[in-house]
Amino acid sequence: MNDWPNYLLRADFTEMGELLAGIQLGQCDIRNMQLLSSVLANYGPEEDRSKWNAQADLREYSTFGVEVVYNGLNNQSLPTFSIFKYALCVKFPEGSVAPCGRLYLCWNDPAVEESAEPAASEE
């Protein structure tokens, strides 16, 4: 099975990185299927955003039955951009029409905002 043309390859999922990092390898439970559906609905072309779902009876834009096959540090063996530190690979089940194959979501550590106030010194 070929990987789905990944129009999300350049998408930066850093805002959702903490949630994505918490998804375990293996078959997703319904909570994580819904989480992935919600995350994906916020990215990609505007016309596709409302299509994402976690319903068993739909074969397009459904995260039902997905399996996480990788979740960790991005590396050269993955078809991702090296500007991202982390990658999550989701494998869609046989019979999925769009997407099908594997989909990669990538992110970086969130930027640490410096406080506007200087730290209090200990006396």
C-alpha positions as CSV (number, residue, x, y, z in Angstrom):
1,M,0.0,0.0,0.0
2,N,1.4,3.4,-0.9
3,D,1.5,6.2,1.5
4,W,-1.1,8.9,1.0
5,P,0.3,12.0,-0.6
6,N,1.1,13.9,2.6
7,Y,-0.2,17.4,2.2
8,L,0.5,17.8,6.0
9,L,4.2,17.1,5.6
10,R,5.1,20.7,6.1
11,A,2.5,21.3,8.8
12,D,3.9,22.2,12.2
13,F,2.0,20.4,14.9
14,T,4.1,22.0,17.8
15,E,0.9,23.4,19.4
16,M,-0.4,19.8,19.7
17,G,3.0,18.2,20.4
18,E,2.3,17.4,24.0
19,L,-0.9,15.6,23.1
20,L,0.6,13.8,20.2
21,A,3.6,12.7,22.2
22,G,1.3,11.0,24.7
23,I,-0.2,8.6,22.1
24,Q,1.1,5.1,22.6
25,L,2.2,2.8,19.8
26,G,-0.3,0.3,18.6
27,Q,-4.0,0.4,17.7
28,C,-5.6,3.6,18.9
29,D,-8.4,3.6,21.3
30,I,-11.5,5.7,20.6
31,R,-10.2,8.6,22.6
32,N,-7.0,8.8,20.6
33,M,-8.9,8.3,17.3
34,Q,-11.0,11.3,18.2
35,L,-8.0,13.3,19.3
36,L,-6.2,12.6,16.0
37,S,-9.4,13.5,14.1
38,S,-9.6,16.8,16.0
39,V,-5.9,17.6,15.5
40,L,-6.1,16.8,11.8
41,A,-9.2,18.9,11.4
42,N,-7.2,22.0,12.4
43,Y,-4.6,21.5,9.6
44,G,-4.5,21.0,5.9
45,P,-6.6,22.6,3.2
46,E,-9.7,24.5,4.4
47,E,-12.0,22.4,2.3
48,D,-10.9,19.1,4.0
49,R,-11.0,20.3,7.6
50,S,-14.7,19.5,8.2
51,K,-14.3,16.0,6.7
52,W,-12.2,14.5,9.5
53,N,-14.0,12.1,11.7
54,A,-13.6,8.9,13.9
55,Q,-16.5,7.0,12.5
56,A,-16.3,3.3,11.7
57,D,-18.7,3.4,8.8
58,L,-16.8,6.1,6.9
59,R,-13.7,5.3,4.8
60,E,-12.7,8.9,3.9
61,Y,-11.0,11.2,6.4
62,S,-11.7,8.7,9.2
63,T,-9.2,7.9,12.0
64,F,-11.2,4.9,13.0
65,G,-9.0,1.9,13.3
66,V,-5.7,3.8,12.9
67,E,-2.5,2.4,14.3
68,V,0.5,4.4,15.6
69,V,3.6,2.7,14.2
70,Y,6.1,5.4,15.3
71,N,6.1,8.1,17.9
72,G,9.4,9.6,18.9
73,L,12.4,11.5,17.7
74,N,12.4,12.4,14.0
75,N,15.2,10.7,12.1
76,Q,16.7,10.3,8.6
77,S,14.8,7.0,8.0
78,L,11.5,8.8,8.0
79,P,10.1,10.7,5.0
80,T,9.9,13.9,7.0
81,F,11.6,17.2,7.1
82,S,14.7,17.4,9.4
83,I,13.5,20.8,10.8
84,F,11.2,18.9,13.1
85,K,12.4,17.2,16.3
86,Y,9.6,14.7,16.7
87,A,7.4,12.6,14.4
88,L,4.3,10.5,14.8
89,C,3.4,8.0,12.1
90,V,-0.2,6.9,11.8
91,K,-1.0,3.9,9.6
92,F,-4.6,3.8,8.2
93,P,-6.4,0.5,8.0
94,E,-6.9,-1.5,4.8
95,G,-9.9,-0.1,3.0
96,S,-9.3,3.5,3.8
97,V,-9.7,5.6,0.8
98,A,-8.4,9.0,1.9
99,P,-6.0,9.0,3.6
100,C,-4.5,5.6,3.0
101,G,-1.2,4.2,4.0
102,R,0.8,6.2,6.4
103,L,0.5,9.8,7.5
104,Y,3.3,11.7,9.4
105,L,2.7,14.5,11.9
106,C,5.8,16.4,13.0
107,W,6.5,19.0,15.7
108,N,9.2,20.7,17.8
109,D,9.6,21.5,21.4
110,P,7.4,24.5,22.3
111,A,9.3,27.8,22.5
112,V,9.9,28.8,26.0
113,E,8.7,32.3,26.6
114,E,10.9,34.5,28.8
115,S,9.1,36.2,31.6
116,A,8.8,40.0,31.2
117,E,9.7,40.4,34.9
118,P,13.2,39.6,36.1
119,A,13.4,36.6,38.4
120,A,13.4,37.5,42.1
121,S,16.8,37.1,43.6
122,E,17.3,35.0,46.7
123,E,18.7,36.8,49.7
